[in-house]
Each structure stands twice: as structure tokens, then as C-alpha cells.
Amino acid sequence: MTESDQTRRCPVMPRGMWLLLSVVVLGLFLLFAVRLFKTYDHTVSVRGLCEREVMADRAIYPISYKEAGNDLVQLYASVNTKNQQIIQFLKENGFSEDEISVSAPAITDHYSDSYSSNAPSRYVIKSVITLYTTRVQAVIDLQSRQSALVEKGIAVGSGDTWENPVEYNFEGLNDIKPEMIEEANRNARTAAEQFARDYGSRLGKIVEANQGLFTIEPRDSNTPQVKRIRVVTSVTYNLR
């Protein structure tokens, strides 16, 4: 059989046809890839909440009072005496010197102020003794015994307790942060799995995750020593 006969029986495909076939095959692959990519294009974003109530672990209790008069030296002596009485009162209730601090007295001279020059007393001295302690319950109990100072002639509070309120803080946040974040993330995943089941999908990998800020607030106005801690995490998952 001659070479010409073999050529007639096995015709060679023109180069243009090969190029066209290559383009068609490439197009099919691209279409398949796009469809496969689309299956990973669906996501769901959810939030996970974690809340806890804890007892404050630090109390700041300022005990303030005012003394008024016209003799500044005598006023200073009276303030020093009353300060010692307050410190003794705190020690008798189990608090140490390390937990007690005495602020410098604040002096107001009414005669130097034209708006209050007619005040009955020229000088007013305000003294604040602050108790800074981890014994929160002891501070709560102490407030109910504050009348013992009034019986000694020390008008604690002086009608402006809003200036020096008792503060209750929680400083152990770092100890419970990891487990609270874990719980919030777990709650977020539970919500995402429920969403996926409702739409006939399966939960995929995490696309994005954000941790919200921790907030610490009093549970209510009547129990400021009880704190409510809250954190919300945001997580985005792929759906398959």
C-alpha cells in the first residue's frame, strides 16, 4: 500500500478543527469550574452570645464629710480628729491600713467668692477617706453600720454622696475570657448548623470570625455589686 493510499484511508484533521475542539473542551472545563466555585459561594453569618453574672471582686468605698467654720486652724484640728475616728472605725471592722487612704482636704473660702460671700461660715473643708479592698461583702455590711460615725458627730455623706459613690468593679475578666469566647463561638455554630439544615445544606469552613467587645455592667440599680458580663462573636461559614 502506497503512502497516498494510507493518507486517503486515515485523513488528517485540519489544524483549524483541532483549535476549535480545544476551545470547546476548555469552555467545558471553565463551565465546570464555575459551577464548582458557585457551590462554595453561599455563606451564612451568625452571632453567638455568652452572658454571665458574677460578683464584683473589688470595692471602692469613699467616706466623705464636711466641716464648716471661721477658724481655719481649728477646722484642721477637727478634721484630723474625725479622720482618726473614721480610720479607727474601719479597723474595728476588720480592715487594714493598706486598704485605707486619706485624701488631702479640699478647702473652700466663701469670702473669696462674690457669689457666696454671705455664707454663714467662711471656710468649708471636705475630707474623703477611701477604702479600697477585695472584701466586697464586708463593704456592703459596713454601710449598714455607718450610723456609728453619725453618733460620734461625723456627718458622713454630707448630702453629696453622688460625688463620691461606692464603686464595685470586677477585675477577673481575663480568667473567664477564654471559656466565654468558646461558649459564644459554640452558640454561633449551633445557630449556623440549624440554618444549614433548614435550607438543606451542610456547614463548611469558617470564612471570617470577629470577637466583639466584652461589656461589664451592673445587673440592676439595686445590686451594683452583681455584674453582668456579655460578649458577642460574629462568624461567617461556607454552606455546601
Phi and psi in degrees as GROMACS dihedral restraints (atoms count N, CA, C in turn):
[ dihedral_restraints ]
;  ai    aj    ak    al  type     phi  dphi    fc
    3     4     5     6     1   -82.5    20    10
    4     5     6     7     1   164.1    20    10
    6     7     8     9     1   -62.1    20    10
    7     8     9    10     1   -33.4    20    10
    9    10    11    12     1   -68.6    20    10
   10    11    12    13     1   -35.8    20    10
   12    13    14    15     1   -66.1    20    10
   13    14    15    16     1   -41.2    20    10
   15    16    17    18     1   -62.5    20    10
   16    17    18    19     1   -37.2    20    10
   18    19    20    21     1   -65.7    20    10
   19    20    21    22     1   -39.3    20    10
   21    22    23    24     1   -68.7    20    10
   22    23    24    25     1   -38.5    20    10
   24    25    26    27     1   -75.1    20    10
   25    26    27    28     1   -32.1    20    10
   27    28    29    30     1  -120.5    20    10
   28    29    30    31     1    78.6    20    10
   30    31    32    33     1   -64.5    20    10
   31    32    33    34     1   141.7    20    10
   33    34    35    36     1   -85.9    20    10
   34    35    36    37     1   129.9    20    10
   36    37    38    39     1   -69.8    20    10
   37    38    39    40     1   134.0    20    10
   39    40    41    42     1   -60.5    20    10
   40    41    42    43     1   151.6    20    10
   42    43    44    45     1   -59.9    20    10
   43    44    45    46     1   -36.4    20    10
   45    46    47    48     1   -62.2    20    10
   46    47    48    49     1   -37.4    20    10
   48    49    50    51     1   -66.9    20    10
   49    50    51    52     1   -39.2    20    10
   51    52    53    54     1   -61.5    20    10
   52    53    54    55     1   -41.2    20    10
   54    55    56    57     1   -64.5    20    10
   55    56    57    58     1   -41.5    20    10
   57    58    59    60     1   -64.8    20    10
   58    59    60    61     1   -42.7    20    10
   60    61    62    63     1   -63.0    20    10
   61    62    63    64     1   -39.3    20    10
   63    64    65    66     1   -63.1    20    10
   64    65    66    67     1   -40.5    20    10
   66    67    68    69     1   -64.6    20    10
   67    68    69    70     1   -41.3    20    10
   69    70    71    72     1   -63.8    20    10
   70    71    72    73     1   -46.0    20    10
   72    73    74    75     1   -63.2    20    10
   73    74    75    76     1   -41.8    20    10
   75    76    77    78     1   -63.1    20    10
   76    77    78    79     1   -39.3    20    10
   78    79    80    81     1   -62.9    20    10
   79    80    81    82     1   -40.5    20    10
   81    82    83    84     1   -64.1    20    10
   82    83    84    85     1   -41.5    20    10
   84    85    86    87     1   -62.4    20    10
   85    86    87    88     1   -42.5    20    10
   87    88    89    90     1   -63.3    20    10
   88    89    90    91     1   -41.1    20    10
   90    91    92    93     1   -62.9    20    10
   91    92    93    94     1   -42.0    20    10
   93    94    95    96     1   -64.5    20    10
   94    95    96    97     1   -40.6    20    10
   96    97    98    99     1   -65.9    20    10
   97    98    99   100     1   -39.7    20    10
   99   100   101   102     1   -64.4    20    10
  100   101   102   103     1   -43.6    20    10
  102   103   104   105     1   -64.3    20    10
  103   104   105   106     1   -39.5    20    10
  105   106   107   108     1   -65.0    20    10
  106   107   108   109     1   -39.6    20    10
  108   109   110   111     1   -65.4    20    10
  109   110   111   112     1   -37.4    20    10
  111   112   113   114     1   -62.4    20    10
  112   113   114   115     1   -30.7    20    10
  114   115   116   117     1   -67.2    20    10
  115   116   117   118     1   -20.0    20    10
  117   118   119   120     1  -102.7    20    10
  118   119   120   121     1     7.5    20    10
  120   121   122   123     1   -89.3    20    10
  121   122   123   124     1    -8.8    20    10
  123   124   125   126     1   -91.9    20    10
  124   125   126   127     1   131.3    20    10
  126   127   128   129     1  -132.9    20    10
  127   128   129   130     1   164.0    20    10
  129   130   131   132     1  -136.2    20    10
  130   131   132   133     1   133.6    20    10
  132   133   134   135     1  -109.8    20    10
  133   134   135   136     1   128.2    20    10
  135   136   137   138     1  -133.0    20    10
  136   137   138   139     1   165.2    20    10
  138   139   140   141     1  -124.2    20    10
  139   140   141   142     1   143.1    20    10
  141   142   143   144     1  -118.0    20    10
  142   143   144   145     1   129.2    20    10
  144   145   146   147     1  -108.8    20    10
  145   146   147   148     1   141.4    20    10
  147   148   149   150     1  -137.6    20    10
  148   149   150   151     1   127.2    20    10
  150   151   152   153     1  -127.8    20    10
  151   152   153   154     1   144.8    20    10
  153   154   155   156     1  -144.7    20    10
  154   155   156   157     1   149.2    20    10
  156   157   158   159     1  -110.7    20    10
  157   158   159   160     1   128.0    20    10
  159   160   161   162     1  -133.5    20    10
  160   161   162   163     1   159.4    20    10
  162   163   164   165     1   -85.9    20    10
  163   164   165   166     1   138.3    20    10
  165   166   167   168     1   -57.1    20    10
  166   167   168   169     1   145.7    20    10
  168   169   170   171     1  -113.6    20    10
  169   170   171   172     1     8.4    20    10
  171   172   173   174     1  -148.9    20    10
  172   173   174   175     1   132.6    20    10
  174   175   176   177     1  -122.2    20    10
  175   176   177   178     1   137.3    20    10
  177   178   179   180     1  -120.7    20    10
  178   179   180   181     1   109.4    20    10
  180   181   182   183     1  -117.6    20    10
  181   182   183   184     1    99.6    20    10
  183   184   185   186     1   -87.0    20    10
  184   185   186   187     1   130.1    20    10
  186   187   188   189     1  -108.8    20    10
  187   188   189   190     1   112.0    20    10
  189   190   191   192     1  -119.7    20    10
  190   191   192   193     1   152.3    20    10
  192   193   194   195     1  -156.5    20    10
  193   194   195   196     1   167.3    20    10
  195   196   197   198     1  -128.3    20    10
  196   197   198   199     1   147.5    20    10
  198   199   200   201     1  -125.5    20    10
  199   200   201   202     1   134.3    20    10
  201   202   203   204     1  -123.6    20    10
  202   203   204   205     1   146.5    20    10
  204   205   206   207     1   174.3    20    10
  205   206   207   208     1  -179.3    20    10
  207   208   209   210     1  -106.6    20    10
  208   209   210   211     1   -15.4    20    10
  210   211   212   213     1  -102.1    20    10
  211   212   213   214     1   106.6    20    10
  213   214   215   216     1   -65.0    20    10
  214   215   216   217     1   -39.1    20    10
  216   217   218   219     1   -64.9    20    10
  217   218   219   220     1   -43.9    20    10
  219   220   221   222     1   -64.2    20    10
  220   221   222   223     1   -37.4    20    10
  222   223   224   225     1   -63.1    20    10
  223   224   225   226     1   -42.6    20    10
  225   226   227   228     1   -61.3    20    10
  226   227   228   229     1   -42.0    20    10
  228   229   230   231     1   -64.3    20    10
  229   230   231   232     1   -40.5    20    10
  231   232   233   234     1   -65.4    20    10
  232   233   234   235     1   -41.3    20    10
  234   235   236   237     1   -63.5    20    10
  235   236   237   238     1   -43.3    20    10
  237   238   239   240     1   -62.0    20    10
  238   239   240   241     1   -40.5    20    10
  240   241   242   243     1   -64.0    20    10
  241   242   243   244     1   -45.2    20    10
  243   244   245   246     1   -69.3    20    10
  244   245   246   247     1   -34.0    20    10
  246   247   248   249     1   -60.7    20    10
  247   248   249   250     1   -42.7    20    10
  249   250   251   252     1   -65.4    20    10
  250   251   252   253     1   -35.3    20    10
  252   253   254   255     1   -66.5    20    10
  253   254   255   256     1   -39.1    20    10
  255   256   257   258     1   -67.2    20    10
  256   257   258   259     1   -43.7    20    10
  258   259   260   261     1   -61.9    20    10
  259   260   261   262     1   -41.6    20    10
  261   262   263   264     1   -63.6    20    10
  262   263   264   265     1   -39.5    20    10
  264   265   266   267     1   -59.9    20    10
  265   266   267   268     1   -42.5    20    10
  267   268   269   270     1   -67.4    20    10
  268   269   270   271     1   -41.6    20    10
  270   271   272   273     1   -65.2    20    10
  271   272   273   274     1   -38.9    20    10
  273   274   275   276     1   -63.2    20    10
  274   275   276   277     1   -22.6    20    10
  276   277   278   279     1   -97.2    20    10
  277   278   279   280     1    16.3    20    10
  279   280   281   282     1    95.3    20    10
  280   281   282   283     1     7.0    20    10
  282   283   284   285     1   -95.7    20    10
  283   284   285   286     1   147.8    20    10
  285   286   287   288     1   -97.2    20    10
  286   287   288   289     1   167.4    20    10
  288   289   290   291     1   -62.5    20    10
  289   290   291   292     1   -30.9    20    10
  291   292   293   294     1   -65.1    20    10
  292   293   294   295     1   -22.1    20    10
  294   295   296   297     1   -93.8    20    10
  295   296   297   298     1    -0.8    20    10
  297   298   299   300     1  -117.7    20    10
  298   299   300   301     1   133.3    20    10
  300   301   302   303     1  -134.7    20    10
  301   302   303   304     1   143.9    20    10
  303   304   305   306     1  -113.6    20    10
  304   305   306   307     1   122.5    20    10
  306   307   308   309     1   -81.9    20    10
  307   308   309   310     1   156.0    20    10
  309   310   311   312     1   -64.7    20    10
  310   311   312   313     1   137.9    20    10
  312   313   314   315     1   -65.1    20    10
  313   314   315   316     1   142.9    20    10
  315   316   317   318     1  -100.1    20    10
  316   317   318   319     1   123.0    20    10
  318   319   320   321     1  -108.5    20    10
  319   320   321   322     1   132.8    20    10
  321   322   323   324     1  -116.7    20    10
  322   323   324   325     1   126.3    20    10
  324   325   326   327     1  -105.4    20    10
  325   326   327   328     1   103.5    20    10
  327   328   329   330     1   -66.5    20    10
  328   329   330   331     1   -28.1    20    10
  330   331   332   333     1   -71.5    20    10
  331   332   333   334     1   -18.3    20    10
  333   334   335   336     1   -87.3    20    10
  334   335   336   337     1    -1.4    20    10
  336   337   338   339     1  -119.4    20    10
  337   338   339   340     1   117.2    20    10
  339   340   341   342     1   -63.2    20    10
  340   341   342   343     1   -24.6    20    10
  342   343   344   345     1   -78.0    20    10
  343   344   345   346     1   -19.3    20    10
  345   346   347   348     1  -128.5    20    10
  346   347   348   349     1    24.9    20    10
  348   349   350   351     1   -68.1    20    10
  349   350   351   352     1   -16.9    20    10
  351   352   353   354     1   -93.8    20    10
  352   353   354   355     1    11.9    20    10
  354   355   356   357     1   -63.7    20    10
  355   356   357   358     1   146.2    20    10
  357   358   359   360     1   -62.5    20    10
  358   359   360   361     1   -28.3    20    10
  360   361   362   363     1  -123.8    20    10
  361   362   363   364     1   143.0    20    10
  363   364   365   366     1   -72.9    20    10
  364   365   366   367     1   -45.3    20    10
  366   367   368   369     1  -110.9    20    10
  367   368   369   370     1   145.0    20    10
  369   370   371   372     1  -132.0    20    10
  370   371   372   373     1   125.6    20    10
  372   373   374   375     1  -112.2    20    10
  373   374   375   376     1   128.3    20    10
  375   376   377   378     1  -108.1    20    10
  376   377   378   379     1   129.4    20    10
  378   379   380   381     1  -120.1    20    10
  379   380   381   382     1   139.6    20    10
  381   382   383   384     1  -129.9    20    10
  382   383   384   385     1   123.8    20    10
  384   385   386   387     1  -113.1    20    10
  385   386   387   388     1   124.6    20    10
  387   388   389   390     1  -111.5    20    10
  388   389   390   391     1   133.7    20    10
  390   391   392   393     1  -103.5    20    10
  391   392   393   394     1   120.7    20    10
  393   394   395   396     1  -120.8    20    10
  394   395   396   397     1   106.5    20    10
  396   397   398   399     1  -148.7    20    10
  397   398   399   400     1   160.5    20    10
  399   400   401   402     1   -92.4    20    10
  400   401   402   403     1    -4.4    20    10
  402   403   404   405     1   -86.8    20    10
  403   404   405   406     1    76.8    20    10
  405   406   407   408     1   -64.2    20    10
  406   407   408   409     1   -47.9    20    10
  408   409   410   411     1   -63.8    20    10
  409   410   411   412     1   -34.4    20    10
  411   412   413   414     1   -64.1    20    10
  412   413   414   415     1   -35.8    20    10
  414   415   416   417     1   -68.4    20    10
  415   416   417   418     1   -40.5    20    10
  417   418   419   420     1   -61.4    20    10
  418   419   420   421     1   -43.1    20    10
  420   421   422   423     1   -67.2    20    10
  421   422   423   424     1   -35.0    20    10
  423   424   425   426     1   -63.9    20    10
  424   425   426   427     1   -35.0    20    10
  426   427   428   429     1   -62.1    20    10
  427   428   429   430     1   -31.7    20    10
  429   430   431   432     1   -73.6    20    10
  430   431   432   433     1   -14.5    20    10
  432   433   434   435     1  -104.7    20    10
  433   434   435   436     1    11.1    20    10
  435   436   437   438     1   -66.2    20    10
  436   437   438   439     1   -20.2    20    10
  438   439   440   441     1   -62.2    20    10
  439   440   441   442     1   -20.3    20    10
  441   442   443   444     1   -61.8    20    10
  442   443   444   445     1   -30.3    20    10
  444   445   446   447     1   -75.3    20    10
  445   446   447   448     1   -37.6    20    10
  447   448   449   450     1   -62.1    20    10
  448   449   450   451     1   -37.5    20    10
  450   451   452   453     1   -63.7    20    10
  451   452   453   454     1   -21.8    20    10
  453   454   455   456     1   -92.5    20    10
  454   455   456   457     1     6.4    20    10
  456   457   458   459     1    87.2    20    10
  457   458   459   460     1    16.2    20    10
  459   460   461   462     1  -104.7    20    10
  460   461   462   463     1   107.4    20    10
  462   463   464   465     1   -81.8    20    10
  463   464   465   466     1    74.7    20    10
  465   466   467   468     1   -64.7    20    10
  466   467   468   469     1   142.8    20    10
  468   469   470   471     1    96.4    20    10
  469   470   471   472     1   -49.7    20    10
  471   472   473   474     1    54.4    20    10
  472   473   474   475     1    27.9    20    10
  474   475   476   477     1    76.2    20    10
  475   476   477   478     1     4.6    20    10
  477   478   479   480     1  -131.6    20    10
  478   479   480   481     1    44.8    20    10
  480   481   482   483     1   -63.1    20    10
  481   482   483   484     1   -16.0    20    10
  483   484   485   486     1   -65.6    20    10
  484   485   486   487     1   -24.2    20    10
  486   487   488   489     1   -76.6    20    10
  487   488   489   490     1   -29.9    20    10
  489   490   491   492     1  -132.0    20    10
  490   491   492   493     1    67.9    20    10
  492   493   494   495     1   -75.5    20    10
  493   494   495   496     1   158.5    20    10
  495   496   497   498     1   -73.6    20    10
  496   497   498   499     1   133.0    20    10
  498   499   500   501     1  -113.4    20    10
  499   500   501   502     1   138.9    20    10
  501   502   503   504     1  -122.2    20    10
  502   503   504   505     1   123.2    20    10
  504   505   506   507     1  -121.4    20    10
  505   506   507   508     1   155.7    20    10
  507   508   509   510     1  -117.9    20    10
  508   509   510   511     1   117.1    20    10
  510   511   512   513     1  -110.5    20    10
  511   512   513   514     1     6.5    20    10
  513   514   515   516     1   -99.2    20    10
  514   515   516   517     1    27.3    20    10
  516   517   518   519     1   -61.7    20    10
  517   518   519   520     1   -40.5    20    10
  519   520   521   522     1   -61.5    20    10
  520   521   522   523     1   -25.0    20    10
  522   523   524   525     1   -74.1    20    10
  523   524   525   526     1   -26.7    20    10
  525   526   527   528     1  -111.2    20    10
  526   527   528   529     1    -2.1    20    10
  528   529   530   531     1   -57.1    20    10
  529   530   531   532     1   -51.4    20    10
  531   532   533   534     1   -57.6    20    10
  532   533   534   535     1   -45.9    20    10
  534   535   536   537     1   -71.7    20    10
  535   536   537   538     1   -28.9    20    10
  537   538   539   540     1   -70.8    20    10
  538   539   540   541     1   -40.1    20    10
  540   541   542   543     1   -64.8    20    10
  541   542   543   544     1   -41.1    20    10
  543   544   545   546     1   -60.3    20    10
  544   545   546   547     1   -43.5    20    10
  546   547   548   549     1   -66.3    20    10
  547   548   549   550     1   -40.5    20    10
  549   550   551   552     1   -63.8    20    10
  550   551   552   553     1   -41.9    20    10
  552   553   554   555     1   -65.5    20    10
  553   554   555   556     1   -37.5    20    10
  555   556   557   558     1   -64.9    20    10
  556   557   558   559     1   -40.0    20    10
  558   559   560   561     1   -67.2    20    10
  559   560   561   562     1   -35.9    20    10
  561   562   563   564     1   -65.2    20    10
  562   563   564   565     1   -42.8    20    10
  564   565   566   567     1   -65.7    20    10
  565   566   567   568     1   -38.6    20    10
  567   568   569   570     1   -60.1    20    10
  568   569   570   571     1   -42.7    20    10
  570   571   572   573     1   -65.2    20    10
  571   572   573   574     1   -40.5    20    10
  573   574   575   576     1   -66.9    20    10
  574   575   576   577     1   -39.4    20    10
  576   577   578   579     1   -64.6    20    10
  577   578   579   580     1   -38.2    20    10
  579   580   581   582     1   -65.5    20    10
  580   581   582   583     1   -41.2    20    10
  582   583   584   585     1   -61.7    20    10
  583   584   585   586     1   -44.0    20    10
  585   586   587   588     1   -63.5    20    10
  586   587   588   589     1   -42.0    20    10
  588   589   590   591     1   -63.6    20    10
  589   590   591   592     1   -40.1    20    10
  591   592   593   594     1   -62.7    20    10
  592   593   594   595     1   -27.9    20    10
  594   595   596   597     1  -108.3    20    10
  595   596   597   598     1    14.6    20    10
  597   598   599   600     1    65.6    20    10
  598   599   600   601     1    33.4    20    10
  600   601   602   603     1  -120.1    20    10
  601   602   603   604     1   173.6    20    10
  603   604   605   606     1  -118.0    20    10
  604   605   606   607     1   144.9    20    10
  606   607   608   609     1   -76.0    20    10
  607   608   609   610     1   131.5    20    10
  609   610   611   612     1  -101.1    20    10
  610   611   612   613     1  -151.2    20    10
  612   613   614   615     1   -79.7    20    10
  613   614   615   616     1   164.5    20    10
  615   616   617   618     1   -74.8    20    10
  616   617   618   619     1   129.0    20    10
  618   619   620   621     1   -90.7    20    10
  619   620   621   622     1   -41.7    20    10
  621   622   623   624     1  -154.6    20    10
  622   623   624   625     1   145.1    20    10
  624   625   626   627     1  -143.1    20    10
  625   626   627   628     1   137.2    20    10
  627   628   629   630     1  -134.9    20    10
  628   629   630   631     1   134.9    20    10
  630   631   632   633     1   -96.9    20    10
  631   632   633   634     1   126.4    20    10
  633   634   635   636     1   -76.1    20    10
  634   635   636   637     1   175.8    20    10
  636   637   638   639     1   -79.9    20    10
  637   638   639   640     1   146.9    20    10
  639   640   641   642     1   -80.7    20    10
  640   641   642   643     1   135.3    20    10
  642   643   644   645     1  -118.7    20    10
  643   644   645   646     1   138.4    20    10
  645   646   647   648     1  -125.2    20    10
  646   647   648   649     1   117.7    20    10
  648   649   650   651     1  -136.9    20    10
  649   650   651   652     1   155.1    20    10
  651   652   653   654     1   -62.3    20    10
  652   653   654   655     1   143.7    20    10
  654   655   656   657     1   -61.3    20    10
  655   656   657   658     1   -40.7    20    10
  657   658   659   660     1  -160.2    20    10
  658   659   660   661     1   174.2    20    10
  660   661   662   663     1   -72.8    20    10
  661   662   663   664     1   -18.8    20    10
  663   664   665   666     1   -87.6    20    10
  664   665   666   667     1   -22.3    20    10
  666   667   668   669     1  -129.8    20    10
  667   668   669   670     1    70.4    20    10
  669   670   671   672     1   -66.1    20    10
  670   671   672   673     1   -15.0    20    10
  672   673   674   675     1   -77.8    20    10
  673   674   675   676     1   -13.9    20    10
  675   676   677   678     1   -97.3    20    10
  676   677   678   679     1   122.0    20    10
  678   679   680   681     1  -107.5    20    10
  679   680   681   682     1   142.8    20    10
  681   682   683   684     1  -107.6    20    10
  682   683   684   685     1   120.5    20    10
  684   685   686   687     1  -105.1    20    10
  685   686   687   688     1   136.6    20    10
  687   688   689   690     1  -140.8    20    10
  688   689   690   691     1   139.2    20    10
  690   691   692   693     1  -144.9    20    10
  691   692   693   694     1   142.5    20    10
  693   694   695   696     1  -126.5    20    10
  694   695   696   697     1   126.9    20    10
  696   697   698   699     1  -107.5    20    10
  697   698   699   700     1   146.2    20    10
  699   700   701   702     1  -115.1    20    10
  700   701   702   703     1   126.9    20    10
  702   703   704   705     1  -132.4    20    10
  703   704   705   706     1   137.3    20    10
  705   706   707   708     1  -115.0    20    10
  706   707   708   709     1   126.8    20    10
  708   709   710   711     1  -114.3    20    10
  709   710   711   712     1   152.5    20    10
  711   712   713   714     1   -77.5    20    10
  712   713   714   715     1   147.0    20    10
  714   715   716   717     1  -113.7    20    10
  715   716   717   718     1   133.2    20    10
